[in-house]
């Protein structure tokens, strides 16, 4: 190997190393998730509507039942979209955790009790907001 480097002129050596570096970086980029505008739109559109709806849990559930059904459908669609994207397993998992472990139990509790205490609502909205922020940061961190 040492003789190979001794034979190459400095410009040839840099050209070879540059090509090797370029090839490696190109291959690595194809393995990472690429930017997905629909994924970012999903988090932006659903996020505000979801937390606004959750804040209304101090009112009777029946008054907002259709909105709950709609937002759950939208969450399912967003999770399905994320799962269908290449190299996007972590974001898809985050959508499912948001839906199944935070949002659905909240709505189930709201439905069972009819109305929820404002402190419970405030805590739940905060947790969901943090989860939404994490998903948004992950979407924005993808290569454009």
Secondary structure, DSSP 8 states (H G I E B T S, - for coil): -HHHHHHS-HHHHHHHHHHHHHHHHHHHHHHS-B--HHHHHHHHHHHHHHHHHHHGGGS-GGGGHHHHHHHHHHHHHHHHHHHTSTT-HHHHHHHHHIIIIIIHHHHHHHHHHSS--HHHHHHHHHHHHHHHHHHHHHHHTSB-
